[in-house]
Amino acid sequence: MARKVTPQAEPQGNPVKALELVDEMVQDATEAIMALAKAAQAMLALDVHSLMTVDELLTLIVERCADVQNCVNWEAETCGANHVDDERSALSGRLYAQHHAMHGTKEVTHG
């Protein structure tokens, strides 16, 4: 049975900085776990019929990691402490620009 974590009455550090760090760590960890699970799923493609249970478990791992990441991201964003991956943001910006250039549409600024 999982134990409920009881927060300290008075945080010893800066709570916003702490949440930023937790957000970054969870994102890194969940991305790594999802990558491992997806790689294992790809390997299972060689003998899917006898290992369906393992494939289903790996799918649950991927889904759970995504859920945790989304929840932590949302919580961090509500207090303005979310980790921003500048590299990923730059890539997204370039992809949006390419999409709009290909389709002749106006770019909409998000945020």
C-alpha positions as CSV (number, residue, x, y, z in Angstrom):
1,M,0.0,0.0,0.0
2,A,1.3,3.4,-0.9
3,R,2.1,5.9,1.9
4,K,0.8,9.4,1.7
5,V,3.6,12.0,1.6
6,T,3.2,14.6,4.3
7,P,4.7,18.0,3.2
8,Q,6.9,19.9,5.7
9,A,5.1,22.7,7.6
10,E,7.7,25.3,6.5
11,P,9.7,24.6,3.3
12,Q,13.4,25.2,4.0
13,G,14.2,26.3,0.4
14,N,12.6,28.3,-2.3
15,P,9.4,26.3,-3.1
16,V,9.3,27.7,-6.7
17,K,12.9,26.6,-7.3
18,A,12.2,23.3,-5.7
19,L,9.2,22.7,-7.9
20,E,11.2,23.7,-11.0
21,L,13.8,21.1,-10.1
22,V,11.2,18.4,-9.5
23,D,9.5,19.3,-12.7
24,E,12.7,19.0,-14.7
25,M,13.7,15.7,-12.9
26,V,10.3,14.1,-13.5
27,Q,10.3,15.1,-17.2
28,D,13.8,13.6,-17.7
29,A,13.0,10.4,-15.8
30,T,9.7,9.8,-17.5
31,E,11.1,10.5,-21.0
32,A,13.9,7.9,-20.3
33,I,11.4,5.3,-18.9
34,M,9.1,5.8,-21.9
35,A,12.0,5.4,-24.3
36,L,13.1,2.2,-22.6
37,A,9.6,0.8,-22.7
38,K,9.1,1.7,-26.4
39,A,12.4,0.1,-27.3
40,A,11.4,-3.1,-25.5
41,Q,8.1,-3.0,-27.3
42,A,9.9,-2.8,-30.6
43,M,12.0,-5.8,-29.7
44,L,8.9,-7.7,-28.8
45,A,7.6,-7.3,-32.4
46,L,9.7,-10.3,-33.2
47,D,7.5,-12.6,-31.1
48,V,4.4,-10.7,-30.2
49,H,2.1,-13.6,-29.8
50,S,3.9,-15.3,-26.9
51,L,4.8,-12.1,-25.1
52,M,1.5,-10.1,-25.3
53,T,1.4,-9.7,-21.5
54,V,4.8,-8.1,-21.4
55,D,3.8,-5.8,-24.3
56,E,0.6,-4.7,-22.4
57,L,2.7,-4.0,-19.2
58,L,5.1,-1.9,-21.2
59,T,2.2,0.0,-22.6
60,L,0.9,0.7,-19.1
61,I,4.4,1.9,-18.1
62,V,4.4,4.4,-21.0
63,E,0.9,5.6,-20.3
64,R,1.6,6.0,-16.6
65,C,4.8,8.0,-17.3
66,A,2.9,10.3,-19.6
67,D,0.2,10.8,-16.9
68,V,2.7,11.6,-14.2
69,Q,4.6,14.0,-16.5
70,N,1.4,15.8,-17.5
71,C,0.2,16.1,-13.9
72,V,3.5,17.5,-12.6
73,N,3.7,19.8,-15.6
74,W,0.2,21.1,-14.9
75,E,0.9,21.7,-11.2
76,A,4.2,23.5,-12.0
77,E,2.5,25.7,-14.6
78,T,-0.2,26.7,-12.1
79,C,2.4,28.3,-10.0
80,G,4.6,29.6,-12.8
81,A,7.4,27.1,-12.1
82,N,7.4,24.8,-15.0
83,H,10.6,23.7,-16.6
84,V,11.0,25.0,-20.2
85,D,13.1,23.0,-22.6
86,D,14.5,25.7,-24.8
87,E,15.8,23.2,-27.3
88,R,12.3,21.6,-27.6
89,S,10.7,25.0,-27.8
90,A,13.0,26.1,-30.6
91,L,12.3,22.9,-32.5
92,S,8.5,23.4,-32.1
93,G,8.8,26.9,-33.3
94,R,10.7,25.9,-36.4
95,L,8.2,23.1,-37.2
96,Y,5.2,25.5,-36.8
97,A,6.9,28.0,-39.1
98,Q,7.6,25.3,-41.7
99,H,4.0,24.1,-41.5
100,H,2.6,27.6,-42.0
101,A,5.0,28.2,-44.8
102,M,4.0,25.0,-46.6
103,H,0.3,25.7,-46.2
104,G,0.4,29.5,-46.8
105,T,-1.3,30.2,-43.5
106,K,-0.6,32.9,-40.9
107,E,1.4,31.9,-37.8
108,V,-0.5,32.3,-34.5
109,T,1.6,33.1,-31.5
110,H,0.9,30.7,-28.7
111,G,1.3,31.6,-25.0
